[in-house]
Each structure stands twice: as C-alpha cells, then as structure tokens.
Amino acid sequence: VQLQASGGGFVHAGGSLTLSCASSGEKNFAIDDMGWYRQAPGKQRELVARITFAGIQNYAHFAAGRFTVSRDNAPMAVTLQMHSLKPDDTAVYYCYAQLLGRHYWGQGTLVTVSS
C-alpha cells in the first residue's frame, strides 16, 4: 500500500482546508480503516479522524463538529475537510491505511493556521 497525501497549506484562523490521500497498490481491496493523524511541533502524533470500510466515522474531541472524514473505496482514497481552523490545528497531517492490523502512512502534509 502506498499513500500520497496532498492539500496542506497556509490558512488564517476560521478558514478551511481539505486534505486528500490516495492509496495505490495491489492490496487496496483489503484495506480496513483509513484516516488522519497529526503531529504538532514538540507533541506526539495524535488521531484526528478515522473511517471504516463501511463508512463508520470516529473523531477526536477537537475535530468533532469542525472536521469531516470521508472515503472512496474505488479508487481507494480518504479525505479530511477541515473548517473553522484554529492556530492549535497547526501540524503535519498524516493519512494512514490499516491493512491486516498494520498501519501504512502517507508522507505528511503541513497545515499552518495563523491567528
């Protein structure tokens, strides 16, 4: 599984961004969960949102109500729509795909939110 993320950038507080992540590889059909983590400077990587193959979504408390995760299963891709962004949302965002209990990671995309 290879993941390619895109869509990061600079935005002012209150703005919106959409992150996309496309998956390629022969085992795409076996991917279960997909989603996004983020890592801010000096902090640990944390889950932002995830979505199962069936479309069940889970959100971190800071993402609920502002972020929306969605996915396509053919071709395999996951998207994160982010609204009402805050400076605290500044981080590198990583998409992931779970296959047979293992996480595969995209390369990370930087989101910078200015106050």
PyMOL commands that set and color helices and strands:
alter all, ss='L'
color gray80, all
select helices_A, chain A and resi 28-30+87-89
alter helices_A, ss='H'
color red, helices_A
select strands_A, chain A and resi 2-6+9-12+17-24+34-39+46-51+57-59+67-73+76-82+91-99+102-105+109-114
alter strands_A, ss='S'
color yellow, strands_A
deselect
rebuild
show_as cartoon
